Every structure is written in structure tokens, then in C-alpha cells.
């Protein structure tokens, strides 16, 4: 145990107090930590943390992965402290650690699980070192603050201390390159099959060049975009040594290292998230039935998929993160797998809820082309940036007659009430999600949506 | 005769949908009855500029920009000659840095660049990102866009843009890019021609004029409404 100073105790107290006040007014998952750190900048160094510390970072899927890890740890009878509200910058992490600490400066739990923002990880892990460090992926994400994935790679690298055991997505070349030449790295991935192509069919290819030596990468198959099996013939960097692998994906089940795990989630990205969670549990010695059961029962609590009813129509809102084309692409995958009469609503009204930008370059990185499907009867483009969306769609083969452009989200949503639209899929970000759901009756996650009677355009 | 649009290093330098610039010009030329061909040049392929009507190069990561620089310098004569003889084109994002005199990397190692423009660039650790509102001498309308770079460019003369306002954590000089006839460089990135219909018209008219084709006024309402919305959002964001 560290020697706790008097001012450390005051910092803990201040954090708990500000948190209590914040909770009472419904705010403050980061402010208490910020105040405490301002008072005592080194307090985190002197907090006694659990011996097992799991860190999770990456562009997409951090919160979902953390949710799965925590549920599985708890199912194995372990006690866990984690940033349950998703505040993943230094102040948010300080808040949850100090609030979980007693006045002796001890976080009396079996495991600490830290979701870390990509840019903040280097600041957070100055104070303590993770036992296992999961990096899910590095995608084009929030260009307004992140620049580009190679820049984030450099920033995350600063957060990796010697001796940390990395748990990496083997299918993402840039992410996997963190482990190139590093002993003890654990890799997880999804195996290919004969139906997958080696060709890139996306709007851009971030896997064209080797992240280690810049030579051209060759792919054996691609799961999506640049995610797949790759090889650099120049330096030998390749998808390799995959310890935890999903070998089969069915509608409600995945096979992971021979274990059949129920899969109630949508999208291949969630398979990777589940793989990351299982890898962590297995590395900690909990490749148990309890882990399999916990993952099988898992549903996302973070509101990334919402079922709703509007008028007589049912639908699903898929949170797709503006400024993140891969997140949108995975939502488009969900739509394209539906194969029954459907309406797609895409809302871009505020690009970010955290900062101002009116940049819409990222729309050109999204594979909207893949919405050229015979069962989609309407595509509604809504929000302030509806005309940017309409222009973007003009470069696709999507039938222009099914496009409806609406500057006001309210108008777009109200119009969904008055005719049979088939199943509605809303693709939008956290910044605009509430504007759509304000017009809907939100349904329980496990609600079984009835099939629509709407006609399907067979052309 | 087909109008050839060349997209240089389309696989290496293509951050944030910059290929949209090529699509936008292509669409605009087709609207005017032109027969067009888009040539997506890949890294390592020979650059051939014979019969080219529009040359485009977009932004990449700092690492990949230097990879492109090492290759494009093999074609310095051809590219400078193309531009000096009145060739039409656009280098956007940090590809604009390729057209300056030199680029210094993070280790302060200086590399000669194409030297079409006088400016020099230093790659730095900090990242400057943000929305900008600019003016240009080419047309009266405001130019809008987005900058996302880890570099400082200095000694800019004959600039394309005068930056009127900058948002976020951006720090850039008051001027940006360069103009040489109908060839333009700018740090604005992404589909800058789609965001700026006047700039798209500037290039469409330049290409049409070169081929003796009458360029009709655009009837694309979406692109104009998107421009107006972005402009009003940017003006409203900071009470410009």
C-alpha cells in the first residue's frame, strides 16, 4: 500500500462530495475527478489499485467491450470497479477510481477495468500500468480531433509501458502492428471463409500499405474494409499467432475456440468486441462456463441499438458515430442483411455533441453504395446536412427516386407515422439520436419486432 | 476526345473522401456533354501527363506524404512543365506541400519538393484542425472548408486563400496555398470542390474552355444548398 498523504485524503473526499452533488443534479462523471486532480495532481499515483488492471482503448467498441468484460468478471464471482458511465478521459477515470477508493486510498475490488480514450490513454497510464491492455481497432474517427489513425497509433504507443501485455485485434493491421516484435502479445481475430474476397470493396483502403515498412500489403481475405488476413512480403508482418479465434458465425451464435457462445448482438464489429472480452477473461484464467454464459446472455446497455415504434411502424436505431465511416458501414451491413421491405433514415444534424464542426468529408468514406438494395423502399436524408447527404448519394447507384430530403428532423420523423414503411432503420450518431427518438415509443431491447406487410421493390 | 482526369496516388493519399473532388468534376463535365475518363494513378505506377486535362492529388498521413514525395520527385520536370504550360489541377490537404520548395520532417531533415510555389513546409508534432472561412481573388464567393494538418507552411506568396476566420485549435497563417494559372494548391481537405460550388465551376469552366466546350450554369441545387448551410453554420458558430 502507498503512503497516503493528507491532501490525498482531501482529494478523495472532494471527489466523492462533488460526485454526490453532481449525481443529485444529474451531472458530473468527469468534473469530480477534474476538481480532485486540480487539488492534488498526483493522487492517482498513491491509490492502491487492484492487482489486476484491464485497459481497453481503440476507435470503436470500447464501451461495449468493457461492458462484456465486466459482466463476465462478475459472473465469475469477482468484484469490479470500472468507468460505468463511459467517461474515458483522465478526469473521468480519476472520478471513478477516487469514488471507488476508501479513505485509506484503497480500491478494494478484485479487478479494475478502465475504458481509455485513445488520446487520453498516455495521460491515464502515467499513474498506473495495466496488466492487460486491449486495443480493439484504429479507424478513421473524429477527424476534427484525432487527425488520422496513424497519428492515434503514435499517441497510443506513448501509453504502452514496458512489460504490459497487449491484447490486440489481429485482423486490423495497424492495431496488430503494436505487437510486431513484442514478446507475449495476445492476438484475437475472426477466421476467414471461402465466401470472403481479398479485394477491397470500400470507399477507401486503409490496409493498402504495411504499417511497419510502407510496402504494399497483400490480403488473403477481408472481413470488411481493411479488416482481414494480410501479409507484407517485404518485412514479414502478417496476421499471425491468433490465440483466440471465432471460426463460425451463425445468426444467434458464434464458435470461439470451440466454445459455442450465444450472440444476441448486431454486426461483425460486436464479434470482435466479444472476442476481446473473452481473450481478457481467458488470459486472467477464467475461460469458464460462467464466462461463456455471461457473454451468451449479454445485451448492450449503452444504447447503441434501440428498438422503437413510430405510428404503426417498427424500427431499430443503430448508433453509427458521425465522423466514423466504419461505424456507419457496420450499420449498413445490418440493414443489408435484413432483406425484407425497409426504410432507411440517415440523420446528420449536429456533427458532434462535443465540439463545433460543419465538416462532412467523412460522408465520402462511407459505403452508401451498399444501400443500393431492392428491398429498401425509401431512404430519408434528414438534418441540417441533408443536402450534403443528397450530394453524396448522387455518386452512388442508389435509385434517386427513393430518396427523400428533409432539413428538419422533426418533419422526417413525423412522416414516418402515416404509411407502411416496412422496417425502419435509423442511422445516426449520439449527437442526433434523441432528435429521432423523441418521436418514437422506445421498446425493450428484447422486443420481437413483427414483420412488415410492406411491398418490396423487386427491380 | 476524352477529357482525362488524373488522380495521383489515389491509393496512398486519400484521406477523408478526397476522391470526391474527382467525382464532382467528372460529373460536372459530363453534365456539359464532355466525354471523360478518370485515371486513378497508384503509388509505384508511372505518371503520364500527356493529354491530361485535370491533375488532382489529395491529402495523406505525414508518413505517406513523404513516401509520395520520394516518388513524385522522379517526375519533377513533367509536373512543373505541365503546370507552367497552363495545366489545370488541384493539390489539396497536405498534398499542397508537395508543390512547395521543400518539406522538413519531424527530425528536421529537409527534402526538396516540386518547387512550383515558393513556400516551404515543416512537419510538426502538433495537430491543427478546424473549419475555416476564406476569400480568394479567383471569384467573389466565400470559400469554406476544413483544415487538418501537422505542419507549418511559410513564405507563401501568390496565395490562393486569405483566411478570414479559423475555428477549433487551428493556427494557420492568414494565407494558404498557391495559384499558378489554373493550377491551385490548398490545405483545405476533403471534397473541397463539392463543398465549394464556385471552385468547382472555376475548374469546370477552365477545362471546358480548354476544349472549346460551352460550360452551362450548374443546376445542382443540393450542392448549393449544402454550401449555404455550411456557410451559415460556420458564420453562426462564431458570430463572424
Interface residues (C-beta under 8 A of the other chain):
Chain A: X140 X143 X144 X145 X147 X148 X150 X151 X203 X204 X205 X208 X209 X214 X216 X355 X356 X357 X358 X359 X360 X361 X362 X363 X364 X365 X384 X385 X387 X388 X390 X391 X392 X394 X395 X405
Chain B: X11 X12 X14 X15 X16 X17 X18 X19 X20 X23 X27 X43 X44 X61 X62 X63 X64 X67 X127 X129 X130 X131 X144 X146 X148 X150 X167 X168 X189 X190 X191 X194 X195 X220 X221 X222 X223 X225 X226 X229 X230 X233 X234 X237
